[in-house]
Amino acid sequence: MIKTIHLKDICKSYDGEVILDNFCLTVPEGKFFALLGPSGCGKTTVLRLIGGFETPDSGTIMIGDTNITHLPIYQRRVSTVFQNYALFPHMNVFDNVAYSLTIKKLDADFIKQRVVKVLRAVRLESHMYKSIAQLSGGQQQRVAIARAIINEPEVLLLDEPLAALDLKLRERMLIELIDLQETLKTTFVYVTHDQTEALTVADQMAILNHDGQIEQIGTPQQIYEFPASSFVATFVGKMNLFGGKLLTIGSDSYFEVKGLGKFSVYISARYEWMEENKELLMGIRPEKIWIGKTKDEKFANYVIGKVEAIVYHGPATQYNVRLNNDAIIQVFEQNEEHFPKEKIDYDDQVYLHWQKENAILLER
């Protein structure tokens, strides 16, 4: 049976402040779905409504054909992993994971079989009888996940579960979560304000703005490469934005920026807001720009500027370049060679090149 999650016309307020207003969302079954947005946008409220920790003021929540809007938490086949893990410190790993089965007074042998199976899935079977205090942060996180999946939920909710971990551990846990979801085939709904986490784990993702409205839903690639709005473009990754007007000369399209000139653009689909001479935005990702001290004729577009800042990131170097119209443009260049043939330094005049396919148009 299909167990797609539907939230329809959800309204929720706290102390008179509207958090969600006629909010609608569909989460497909068996996907790793991420909710990404700034702090306070309502994404955790969405999770708590699905989990049964909150009740909407109006609207309906469905899992498959079942209306769970007012269903008690214990009757929902939904489990939640919280940011602080919420483990029982006085219990060992086995007892933490087995807790929900133990209070149901199930057979001891059955409980042990289930716990061993789940701990094997999260690679903790050798730590079964250790105390929680003996575990690392990543291991505690996996205990929390094991406890959440022991009852074989239809939906697993994860509320910023990696926020307390250091960077390297967080990166490793992201891969483990992807592997676990593929093994379990359970619907994961992952809430975060960290764009890297969302892009890494999600099959699909929804971007919420500051008002709790969905700006875009799609795959990570769709959202990163083809953002639907300037909010998405700047919230997910870095984006250089230029204000200007769309022009058509013959069969070609151009974007004119005051003080910089006309730039060739590729338009794959025409939208209503793409009107001639209307004020729009042109966006270019920093890694889509090539930087050099000489003009390269193979690129459709270029601008000239002066290097104002250089930041070495290891795999890439970031350049901040001031253009002739006084705007600052950001460029990421991959560090492919130990000793690059061309060294770019502060105050150097540089050419910034990009192909017309690498620029996107956005509504202002």
ABEGO torsion letter per residue (X at the ends): XBABBBBBGBBBBBGGBBABBGBBBBBBBGBBBBBBBBBGAGAAAAAAAAAGABBBABEBBBBEABBAAABBAAABBBBBBBAAGGBBAABBAAAAAAAAAAAAGBBAAAAAAAAAAAAAAAGAAAAAABBAAABBAAAAAAAAAAAAAAAGBABBBBBGAAAABBAAAAAAAAAAAAAAAAAAGBBBBBBBABAAAAAAABABBBBBBAAGBBABBEBAAAAAABBABAAAAAABEBBBBBBEBBBBBEABBBBBBBGAEBBBBBBABBBAABBBGBBBBBBBBAAABBBBABBBAABABBBBBBBABBBBAGABBBBBBBBAAGBBBBBBBBBABABBABBBBBGBBBBBBBBAAABBBBBX
